[in-house]
Amino acid sequence: MSKLNSLRCKTTNGFKVNDLDITLDINELNTDKLYNVNGIEVKQTIKNEKLTSKIGLTYSKYLELTITVDKTYSNPILVNYNFSNRDSLVSKVIINYKENSSCDFIFNYKSLDSNKHFNYLVEEINTCKYSNESITYINNLNNNSTNIMSFNDTVVEESTITHNLIDIGGNIRIYNSDLRQ
């Protein structure tokens, strides 16, 4: 049993939903599989250090995906992660936008089998002046799976971030957002 969001900053203050007790069967990174990304240079590293978020979960091993956007991309960048064999993905996605840059991303998390999968994502986006971005997350996990996402972004004046969440699958789905300026 995990107690979620027992921190001062609550997930859904407006709805007074806090201190959730849920059972998570899979809760550690158990694969060396990487994201499949085409069209932009990325760095992917398995980290053996503490990963936390305002949701209240802490992990000691995770996959870090780092992307720097330094120009305008006319087409969205597709980022895929296919789950199989009871995969458990714990990841931190860092996207750093430079001034006057623009890039849209589509992240697709998909189950390839009916096994129970676990996806825990901590997103960190850092914008610069006049940067524009749209990030779409598609949860295509099967109904036996858990999908938890925490968005911890820093947005400067005269830049924009648009998040789109398309929640098709998963048994447990939790989202948290913390935008700072």
Secondary structure, 3 states (H helix, E strand, C coil): CEEECCCCCCCEHHHCECCEEECCCCCCCCCCCCCEECCCCEEEEEECCCEECCCCCEECCEEEEEEEECCECCCCEEEEEEECCCCEEEEEEEEEECCCCEEEEEEEEEECCCCCCEEEEEEEEECCCCCEEEEEEEEECCCCCEEEEEEEEECCCCCEEEEEEEECCCCEEEEEEEEEC
